[in-house]
Structure formats: structure tokens, C-alpha cells
């Protein structure tokens, strides 16, 4: 009888150990999603020789990133226009307008399939201009539109294309007089390329009188997002605003956490992740290589920490290539590609505790936790496990009955 008791106890101990071990170590194979936010450097040749102050945007129809003008760091301002094919990592020089632009702004009108640039300096510390130029990629031609009414000649202003209403929106900027006095602007203008008309929208509430801020159109929320900028006192601004063209009003969003006061930075809208991406600029500590993400739906900013990044930069903007889901950034001799989003990976014969696989997204509540879809193999393992437990319980009952007798 004593031997039977000892055998029964030993048997139950082995069963419990196997139960715990097997339940915590189940083979699973399937697909797991991970969040990626990394820069990748390319060295295409030839490529633009602009160090900073270039204008860059994405042409949806031609699937090309367009880069115009820029300062080479050695006293020369380029008059060149380049087009970048992200898929083939290839730059191609296009028709030059015969002039350069510094501290200007650029936007792509997808309805008309035309690039629009307005204002800026004609050279580095050259003459301010109030000209409106368009570029047609298919015809490879530039045209001075010469609208009758237009904003004042300025620099440091920003433009973004309001896709749903087919208008280019311009805000802010400085006007310098001949005595080097600056006059900051707080006007909001819209440009209709079809009628070649600029309209002062005369908003009552608006951001501060800033220049060298950044704007991007969020197509999901149908609003323009503005962040940062510089006042005439050279103080930098730490404010996040949104503009609703239908209501013609600006709103200070006042998120709890946001980037530091920044100017000379760049922002784009990532349509795949529905996030605003902010890169670079100048803060109180100098040039920055930071990446910040903004979600309008939650009114939250998050800072990201890629393992590698381009050098800290001022006036080196980025463009978002919607078809490749990449941000494009250029420095002399090197083209950088940044991607933010989910990456699906296949997992096989991996072990997980409690049958649950997740990716840590605690620093990024904008994206759901990663999910895994178990395959038939994992289901089979559970059937085998259930059968094993059933057999152990059945044998335990039989031994127990014999012991009672």
C-alpha cells in the first residue's frame, strides 16, 4: 500500500510538471507585425549638389520626388530641377527655369498635376520676389503665372496643398525692407491654379506671426497641421495649430507633449500610417536630427529614435513618396529614405508564454499591438496537448480506484 501511495504521488508530480511546461511552451508559427522607423542611406549618381535650402515635394502623377534649387555651401545657389525615382534609386535632371529660389516654398497641386512655387529670394540674400511659377513635369516646362492679386513679396513662408478643396494654402513669412527690417506676416492665402487667383482669407484667429515654420495637409482629418516657426525677435515657437479651410479658422491644439520650440524644420503627412512626420530643424540646443510623429485624432506627439539618421540639419526638408511609403531627404552625395509603419514577419517554431505574441508599442499608442495568426501546426499541438492531459487524468482515476480497493 505504501509503495502504491509513493508511486501515485510521483506520478501526479510528473503530470503537473509536464502540464506547466507544455502549457508555457507551445510551438507557434504564423505572421507577426512589428513597427519600423528607420533611415536608409543611398548613394545614387548623379545627384543634386544642394547642401540645404532646397525646395522638395512629391509629384503623385509621375511618381517622382522633385527637388529645386538649393545652396551648395560654397556660395552658389542652384538653378537646377531634379526628379528622383525612389523605386530605382535614380536622380534625373529636368528643365531649369533659369532662376534660383532661397527661403521660398513649394507645393504640388494634384488636381492640375502641377508644381507651384511662390516668393523667396532670387539669390542667397538677393531680391525678394512675389512671383508665382508653375512646373509641368509631363511637358518639362516652367511658366510665370503673373496673377493680378498676390501676397506681398516674402521669405520663410510655408505652403501646403488642400487636396479636398483643390487649393494651395500659404501662411506666415517675413518681408524685409531695404534697411534690413523684417515685417512678419500673419495672413492666410489660398491659390486657385485654375483661375490663377490668390485670395486673402482674412482669418480672425491665427498662429503667431512666424516664418520658417512647417505645414502639412492631413488628408484623413482634412486639415492642415502647422508647427513651430520663428518670430521677428528670432525666438522660436512651440505651438501646434490646425487649419480648417471649410470653416476658414485656425485652432491652437495645445497638446500636452510636443516637440521643443523649433524653426527651419520640415513636416510631411504619411498617408499609410495617418501620421505627421517632423524632421530636423533648429532648437535652443542647435541643429536637430530628431524624428517626431503627430496623430491628429489623439492630439499627441511622440519622439522616435532610429538607430541611424542623417546629420542634424537646418533647412534640409523632406518629401513623402506615397507609392513607396518613404520620406526622401537629400544631402550632397547621399539620398536618405525613411519609413515608418508596420512590417510583417513570418515566424516558425517560436516559443511563447501563455500563447500570446505581442510587440512592445508602449511608446506608440497610435498603432495597435502586433497580432499573430496561428497556423494549423499550433492547433495540432493543442489537440495533442489536450489528449495527453486527458490520458493522464484517466490513468490517475484508475490508480486512485485501485488504491481505494
C-alpha positions as a Python dict, from the first residue, in 0.01 Angstrom:
ca = {
    (1, 'X'): (0, 0, 0),
    (2, 'X'): (285, 238, 90),
    (3, 'X'): (456, 175, -245),
    (4, 'X'): (130, 249, -429),
    (5, 'X'): (94, 581, -247),
    (6, 'X'): (452, 679, -330),
    (7, 'X'): (401, 580, -695),
    (8, 'X'): (78, 775, -715),
    (9, 'X'): (236, 1090, -567),
    (10, 'X'): (536, 1065, -801),
    (11, 'X'): (307, 1013, -1100),
    (12, 'X'): (98, 1319, -1011),
    (13, 'X'): (413, 1531, -967),
    (14, 'X'): (539, 1432, -1312),
    (15, 'X'): (197, 1513, -1461),
    (16, 'X'): (192, 1861, -1304),
    (17, 'X'): (545, 1938, -1426),
    (18, 'X'): (457, 1829, -1781),
    (19, 'X'): (135, 2030, -1766),
    (20, 'X'): (314, 2353, -1667),
    (21, 'X'): (600, 2301, -1913),
    (22, 'X'): (381, 2215, -2209),
    (23, 'X'): (126, 2491, -2146),
    (24, 'X'): (402, 2753, -2136),
    (25, 'X'): (594, 2625, -2436),
    (26, 'X'): (366, 2577, -2733),
    (27, 'X'): (511, 2581, -3081),
    (28, 'X'): (353, 2853, -3289),
    (29, 'X'): (413, 2958, -3647),
    (30, 'X'): (247, 3245, -3828),
    (31, 'X'): (287, 3615, -3908),
    (32, 'X'): (383, 3889, -3665),
    (33, 'X'): (367, 4265, -3724),
    (34, 'X'): (642, 4493, -3597),
    (35, 'X'): (672, 4870, -3601),
    (36, 'X'): (965, 5002, -3802),
    (37, 'X'): (1107, 5355, -3812),
    (38, 'X'): (1447, 5351, -3977),
    (39, 'X'): (1657, 5560, -4215),
    (40, 'X'): (1833, 5401, -4511),
    (41, 'X'): (2112, 5582, -4698),
    (42, 'X'): (2162, 5560, -5075),
    (43, 'X'): (2439, 5695, -5297),
    (44, 'X'): (2287, 5742, -5643),
    (45, 'X'): (2496, 5912, -5908),
    (46, 'X'): (2447, 6168, -6046),
    (47, 'X'): (2250, 6354, -5780),
    (48, 'X'): (2170, 6715, -5679),
    (49, 'X'): (2457, 6913, -5528),
    (50, 'X'): (2242, 7119, -5294),
    (51, 'X'): (2352, 7123, -4930),
    (52, 'X'): (2044, 7298, -4788),
    (53, 'X'): (1768, 7550, -4858),
    (54, 'X'): (1633, 7344, -5147),
    (55, 'X'): (1263, 7301, -5223),
    (56, 'X'): (1130, 6945, -5238),
    (57, 'X'): (788, 6786, -5296),
    (58, 'X'): (630, 6473, -5441),
    (59, 'X'): (456, 6456, -5780),
    (60, 'X'): (181, 6191, -5749),
    (61, 'X'): (112, 6155, -6120),
    (62, 'X'): (470, 6097, -6230),
    (63, 'X'): (566, 5917, -5907),
    (64, 'X'): (874, 6136, -5871),
    (65, 'X'): (1019, 6345, -5591),
    (66, 'X'): (1103, 6690, -5730),
    (67, 'X'): (1392, 6893, -5585),
    (68, 'X'): (1452, 7252, -5697),
    (69, 'X'): (1735, 7500, -5636),
    (70, 'X'): (1928, 7500, -5307),
    (71, 'X'): (2254, 7631, -5164),
    (72, 'X'): (2570, 7425, -5222),
    (73, 'X'): (2751, 7554, -4913),
    (74, 'X'): (3023, 7721, -5121),
    (75, 'X'): (2848, 8040, -5226),
    (76, 'X'): (2644, 7911, -5520),
    (77, 'X'): (2265, 7877, -5537),
    (78, 'X'): (2150, 7617, -5786),
    (79, 'X'): (1903, 7680, -6069),
    (80, 'X'): (1857, 7307, -6130),
    (81, 'X'): (1548, 7090, -6102),
    (82, 'X'): (1591, 6719, -6029),
    (83, 'X'): (1346, 6428, -6023),
    (84, 'X'): (1404, 6121, -5804),
    (85, 'X'): (1272, 5773, -5883),
    (86, 'X'): (1257, 5603, -5542),
    (87, 'X'): (1196, 5252, -5674),
    (88, 'X'): (1506, 5263, -5897),
    (89, 'X'): (1717, 5495, -5675),
    (90, 'X'): (1781, 5729, -5967),
    (91, 'X'): (1801, 6109, -5998),
    (92, 'X'): (1734, 6277, -6333),
    (93, 'X'): (1797, 6642, -6412),
    (94, 'X'): (1498, 6823, -6564),
    (95, 'X'): (1446, 7163, -6728),
    (96, 'X'): (1576, 7461, -6533),
    (97, 'X'): (1359, 7776, -6509),
    (98, 'X'): (1672, 7989, -6540),
    (99, 'X'): (1648, 8127, -6186),
    (100, 'X'): (1704, 8010, -5831),
    (101, 'X'): (1498, 8043, -5513),
    (102, 'X'): (1609, 8065, -5149),
    (103, 'X'): (1380, 8065, -4841),
    (104, 'X'): (1085, 8007, -5073),
    (105, 'X'): (806, 7749, -5060),
    (106, 'X'): (673, 7481, -5292),
    (107, 'X'): (361, 7263, -5323),
    (108, 'X'): (221, 7007, -5566),
    (109, 'X'): (-134, 7056, -5697),
    (110, 'X'): (-254, 6700, -5767),
    (111, 'X'): (-575, 6809, -5940),
    (112, 'X'): (-384, 7007, -6204),
    (113, 'X'): (-73, 6785, -6184),
    (114, 'X'): (147, 7095, -6149),
    (115, 'X'): (418, 7210, -5912),
    (116, 'X'): (375, 7561, -5768),
    (117, 'X'): (641, 7782, -5610),
    (118, 'X'): (592, 8128, -5464),
    (119, 'X'): (811, 8406, -5326),
    (120, 'X'): (1152, 8383, -5163),
    (121, 'X'): (1487, 8534, -5254),
    (122, 'X'): (1616, 8521, -5610),
    (123, 'X'): (1965, 8455, -5474),
    (124, 'X'): (2121, 8400, -5131),
    (125, 'X'): (2038, 8737, -4974),
    (126, 'X'): (1921, 8851, -5317),
    (127, 'X'): (1598, 9026, -5414),
    (128, 'X'): (1263, 8930, -5263),
    (129, 'X'): (1004, 8823, -5515),
    (130, 'X'): (627, 8783, -5528),
    (131, 'X'): (627, 8571, -5842),
    (132, 'X'): (413, 8258, -5881),
    (133, 'X'): (570, 7993, -6102),
    (134, 'X'): (434, 7653, -6206),
    (135, 'X'): (612, 7349, -6347),
    (136, 'X'): (457, 7078, -6566),
    (137, 'X'): (652, 6752, -6534),
    (138, 'X'): (498, 6593, -6844),
    (139, 'X'): (582, 6890, -7066),
    (140, 'X'): (902, 6963, -6870),
    (141, 'X'): (819, 7334, -6883),
    (142, 'X'): (806, 7629, -6641),
    (143, 'X'): (563, 7922, -6659),
    (144, 'X'): (538, 8254, -6472),
    (145, 'X'): (165, 8288, -6393),
    (146, 'X'): (172, 8662, -6301),
    (147, 'X'): (-160, 8680, -6111),
    (148, 'X'): (-303, 9029, -6061),
    (149, 'X'): (-354, 8991, -5685),
    (150, 'X'): (-99, 8807, -5472),
    (151, 'X'): (64, 8809, -5127),
    (152, 'X'): (344, 9053, -5059),
    (153, 'X'): (698, 8956, -5152),
    (154, 'X'): (826, 8747, -4864),
    (155, 'X'): (1053, 8467, -4745),
    (156, 'X'): (1024, 8192, -4485),
    (157, 'X'): (653, 8139, -4560),
    (158, 'X'): (503, 7790, -4598),
    (159, 'X'): (255, 7635, -4840),
    (160, 'X'): (52, 7314, -4838),
    (161, 'X'): (-198, 7174, -5088),
    (162, 'X'): (-552, 7133, -4950),
    (163, 'X'): (-645, 6832, -5159),
    (164, 'X'): (-1018, 6804, -5086),
    (165, 'X'): (-1087, 7163, -5198),
    (166, 'X'): (-812, 7194, -5462),
    (167, 'X'): (-639, 7498, -5316),
    (168, 'X'): (-284, 7580, -5210),
    (169, 'X'): (-275, 7740, -4864),
    (170, 'X'): (2, 7985, -4766),
    (171, 'X'): (71, 8116, -4417),
    (172, 'X'): (327, 8341, -4248),
    (173, 'X'): (663, 8464, -4368),
    (174, 'X'): (879, 8776, -4333),
    (175, 'X'): (905, 9079, -4556),
    (176, 'X'): (1240, 9261, -4540),
    (177, 'X'): (1271, 9623, -4640),
    (178, 'X'): (1586, 9781, -4781),
    (179, 'X'): (1708, 9867, -4429),
    (180, 'X'): (1703, 9500, -4325),
    (181, 'X'): (1397, 9548, -4106),
    (182, 'X'): (1167, 9249, -4108),
    (183, 'X'): (788, 9262, -4110),
    (184, 'X'): (635, 8929, -4004),
    (185, 'X'): (314, 8826, -4173),
    (186, 'X'): (5, 8659, -4025),
    (187, 'X'): (-208, 8636, -4337),
    (188, 'X'): (-360, 8315, -4471),
    (189, 'X'): (-383, 8300, -4850),
    (190, 'X'): (-528, 8044, -5091),
    (191, 'X'): (-425, 7995, -5452),
    (192, 'X'): (-656, 7856, -5722),
    (193, 'X'): (-437, 7742, -6007),
    (194, 'X'): (-733, 7706, -6247),
    (195, 'X'): (-832, 8072, -6221),
    (196, 'X'): (-477, 8189, -6136),
    (197, 'X'): (-614, 8373, -5833),
    (198, 'X'): (-468, 8441, -5488),
    (199, 'X'): (-726, 8516, -5214),
    (200, 'X'): (-661, 8666, -4871),
    (201, 'X'): (-880, 8451, -4644),
    (202, 'X'): (-872, 8708, -4361),
    (203, 'X'): (-888, 8468, -4070),
    (204, 'X'): (-972, 8626, -3734),
    (205, 'X'): (-778, 8379, -3520),
    (206, 'X'): (-443, 8255, -3647),
    (207, 'X'): (-99, 8143, -3529),
    (208, 'X'): (164, 8394, -3426),
    (209, 'X'): (344, 8596, -3692),
    (210, 'X'): (602, 8334, -3774),
    (211, 'X'): (839, 8235, -4052),
    (212, 'X'): (1039, 7919, -4111),
    (213, 'X'): (761, 7709, -3959),
    (214, 'X'): (628, 7397, -4133),
    (215, 'X'): (287, 7283, -4260),
    (216, 'X'): (143, 6956, -4393),
    (217, 'X'): (-205, 6855, -4509),
    (218, 'X'): (-361, 6563, -4321),
    (219, 'X'): (-599, 6408, -4573),
    (220, 'X'): (-767, 6179, -4319),
    (221, 'X'): (-874, 6468, -4094),
    (222, 'X'): (-900, 6709, -4389),
    (223, 'X'): (-694, 6973, -4210),
    (224, 'X'): (-357, 7144, -4236),
    (225, 'X'): (-122, 7096, -3941),
    (226, 'X'): (127, 7374, -3856),
    (227, 'X'): (407, 7354, -3602),
    (228, 'X'): (679, 7586, -3477),
    (229, 'X'): (844, 7876, -3653),
    (230, 'X'): (1046, 8183, -3567),
    (231, 'X'): (933, 8527, -3454),
    (232, 'X'): (1090, 8854, -3567),
    (233, 'X'): (1280, 8854, -3235),
    (234, 'X'): (1443, 8526, -3350),
    (235, 'X'): (1265, 8343, -3068),
    (236, 'X'): (1137, 8001, -3172),
    (237, 'X'): (779, 7888, -3124),
    (238, 'X'): (640, 7569, -2965),
    (239, 'X'): (281, 7559, -3087),
    (240, 'X'): (69, 7311, -3285),
    (241, 'X'): (-211, 7460, -3493),
    (242, 'X'): (-466, 7321, -3736),
    (243, 'X'): (-640, 7499, -4023),
    (244, 'X'): (-987, 7403, -4149),
    (245, 'X'): (-1040, 7552, -4495),
    (246, 'X'): (-1415, 7483, -4500),
    (247, 'X'): (-1468, 7672, -4173),
    (248, 'X'): (-1181, 7912, -4251),
    (249, 'X'): (-1046, 7900, -3898),
    (250, 'X'): (-723, 7820, -3715),
    (251, 'X'): (-722, 7628, -3386),
    (252, 'X'): (-440, 7607, -3133),
    (253, 'X'): (-443, 7238, -3040),
    (254, 'X'): (-222, 7268, -2729),
    (255, 'X'): (-113, 6903, -2698),
    (256, 'X'): (27, 6801, -2360),
    (257, 'X'): (357, 6683, -2508),
    (258, 'X'): (509, 6828, -2825),
    (259, 'X'): (850, 6889, -2983),
    (260, 'X'): (1066, 7167, -2842),
    (261, 'X'): (1038, 7514, -2991),
    (262, 'X'): (1171, 7461, -3344),
    (263, 'X'): (1227, 7651, -3668),
    (264, 'X'): (1374, 7562, -4010),
    (265, 'X'): (1231, 7209, -3980),
    (266, 'X'): (1023, 7003, -4222),
    (267, 'X'): (690, 6818, -4196),
    (268, 'X'): (507, 6575, -4424),
    (269, 'X'): (192, 6366, -4395),
    (270, 'X'): (243, 5989, -4400),
    (271, 'X'): (-77, 5863, -4562),
    (272, 'X'): (-7, 5497, -4482),
    (273, 'X'): (12, 5545, -4104),
    (274, 'X'): (-205, 5860, -4087),
    (275, 'X'): (74, 6045, -3902),
    (276, 'X'): (251, 6378, -3945),
    (277, 'X'): (628, 6328, -3956),
    (278, 'X'): (852, 6613, -3838),
    (279, 'X'): (1226, 6607, -3909),
    (280, 'X'): (1524, 6824, -3822),
    (281, 'X'): (1529, 7199, -3773),
    (282, 'X'): (1689, 7421, -3514),
    (283, 'X'): (1605, 7420, -3143),
    (284, 'X'): (1756, 7603, -2847),
    (285, 'X'): (2040, 7348, -2847),
    (286, 'X'): (2124, 7384, -3217),
    (287, 'X'): (2061, 7174, -3526),
    (288, 'X'): (1846, 6864, -3476),
    (289, 'X'): (1819, 6519, -3634),
    (290, 'X'): (1506, 6430, -3436),
    (291, 'X'): (1201, 6250, -3572),
    (292, 'X'): (864, 6335, -3418),
    (293, 'X'): (525, 6186, -3507),
    (294, 'X'): (190, 6359, -3462),
    (295, 'X'): (-154, 6199, -3456),
    (296, 'X'): (-434, 6450, -3505),
    (297, 'X'): (-700, 6204, -3382),
    (298, 'X'): (-541, 6180, -3037),
    (299, 'X'): (-364, 6519, -3046),
    (300, 'X'): (-40, 6355, -2937),
    (301, 'X'): (326, 6387, -3040),
    (302, 'X'): (584, 6107, -2996),
    (303, 'X'): (958, 6120, -3045),
    (304, 'X'): (1121, 5829, -3228),
    (305, 'X'): (1480, 5706, -3201),
    (306, 'X'): (1604, 5544, -3524),
    (307, 'X'): (1932, 5355, -3494),
    (308, 'X'): (2080, 5572, -3771),
    (309, 'X'): (1987, 5912, -3911),
    (310, 'X'): (2111, 6184, -4149),
    (311, 'X'): (2328, 6456, -3994),
    (312, 'X'): (2146, 6715, -3787),
    (313, 'X'): (2011, 6962, -4038),
    (314, 'X'): (1864, 7308, -4082),
    (315, 'X'): (1665, 7394, -4395),
    (316, 'X'): (1703, 7041, -4534),
    (317, 'X'): (1340, 6941, -4591),
    (318, 'X'): (1186, 6601, -4664),
    (319, 'X'): (918, 6486, -4909),
    (320, 'X'): (682, 6190, -4874),
    (321, 'X'): (662, 5940, -5163),
    (322, 'X'): (316, 5792, -5120),
    (323, 'X'): (364, 5499, -5360),
    (324, 'X'): (680, 5369, -5193),
    (325, 'X'): (572, 5486, -4845),
    (326, 'X'): (908, 5656, -4787),
    (327, 'X'): (1026, 6002, -4684),
    (328, 'X'): (1308, 6137, -4903),
    (329, 'X'): (1588, 6357, -4769),
    (330, 'X'): (1890, 6481, -4964),
    (331, 'X'): (2242, 6589, -4875),
    (332, 'X'): (2535, 6625, -5114),
    (333, 'X'): (2631, 6280, -5237),
    (334, 'X'): (2371, 6093, -5035),
    (335, 'X'): (1996, 6032, -5052),
    (336, 'X'): (1820, 5918, -4734),
    (337, 'X'): (1496, 5717, -4720),
    (338, 'X'): (1285, 5699, -4404),
    (339, 'X'): (998, 5458, -4346),
    (340, 'X'): (755, 5446, -4059),
    (341, 'X'): (491, 5175, -4031),
    (342, 'X'): (417, 4810, -3977),
    (343, 'X'): (638, 4535, -4115),
    (344, 'X'): (500, 4180, -4134),
    (345, 'X'): (742, 3899, -4050),
    (346, 'X'): (691, 3521, -4069),
    (347, 'X'): (763, 3322, -3754),
    (348, 'X'): (817, 2947, -3735),
    (349, 'X'): (869, 2714, -3440),
    (350, 'X'): (879, 3003, -3195),
    (351, 'X'): (801, 2959, -2829),
    (352, 'X'): (576, 3195, -2642),
    (353, 'X'): (440, 3220, -2292),
    (354, 'X'): (64, 3180, -2244),
    (355, 'X'): (4, 3152, -2620),
    (356, 'X'): (36, 3527, -2669),
    (357, 'X'): (272, 3714, -2903),
    (358, 'X'): (290, 4092, -2897),
    (359, 'X'): (528, 4367, -3000),
    (360, 'X'): (604, 4641, -2749),
    (361, 'X'): (427, 4954, -2874),
    (362, 'X'): (401, 5124, -2538),
    (363, 'X'): (578, 5431, -2675),
    (364, 'X'): (343, 5447, -2972),
    (365, 'X'): (-28, 5423, -2884),
    (366, 'X'): (-118, 5526, -3240),
    (367, 'X'): (-69, 5173, -3360),
    (368, 'X'): (-241, 4860, -3232),
    (369, 'X'): (-44, 4580, -3074),
    (370, 'X'): (103, 4327, -3311),
    (371, 'X'): (-109, 4026, -3375),
    (372, 'X'): (-26, 3672, -3476),
    (373, 'X'): (-236, 3430, -3671),
    (374, 'X'): (-156, 3074, -3559),
    (375, 'X'): (-136, 2813, -3832),
    (376, 'X'): (-268, 2457, -3834),
    (377, 'X'): (54, 2345, -3663),
    (378, 'X'): (-30, 2532, -3342),
    (379, 'X'): (-386, 2393, -3340),
    (380, 'X'): (-248, 2041, -3380),
    (381, 'X'): (-18, 2098, -3084),
    (382, 'X'): (-313, 2195, -2869),
    (383, 'X'): (-505, 1883, -2971),
    (384, 'X'): (-206, 1668, -2878),
    (385, 'X'): (-170, 1851, -2550),
    (386, 'X'): (-540, 1808, -2466),
    (387, 'X'): (-520, 1437, -2547),
    (388, 'X'): (-213, 1397, -2328),
    (389, 'X'): (-381, 1568, -2031),
    (390, 'X'): (-692, 1354, -2079),
    (391, 'X'): (-489, 1033, -2074),
    (392, 'X'): (-306, 1142, -1758),
    (393, 'X'): (-631, 1217, -1578),
    (394, 'X'): (-781, 885, -1688),
    (395, 'X'): (-482, 688, -1557),
    (396, 'X'): (-488, 887, -1234),
    (397, 'X'): (-852, 791, -1172),
    (398, 'X'): (-782, 422, -1237),
    (399, 'X'): (-485, 416, -998),
    (400, 'X'): (-689, 602, -737),
    (401, 'X'): (-971, 345, -758),
    (402, 'X'): (-725, 59, -718),
    (403, 'X'): (-576, 231, -418),
    (404, 'X'): (-919, 268, -254),
    (405, 'X'): (-992, -101, -302),
}
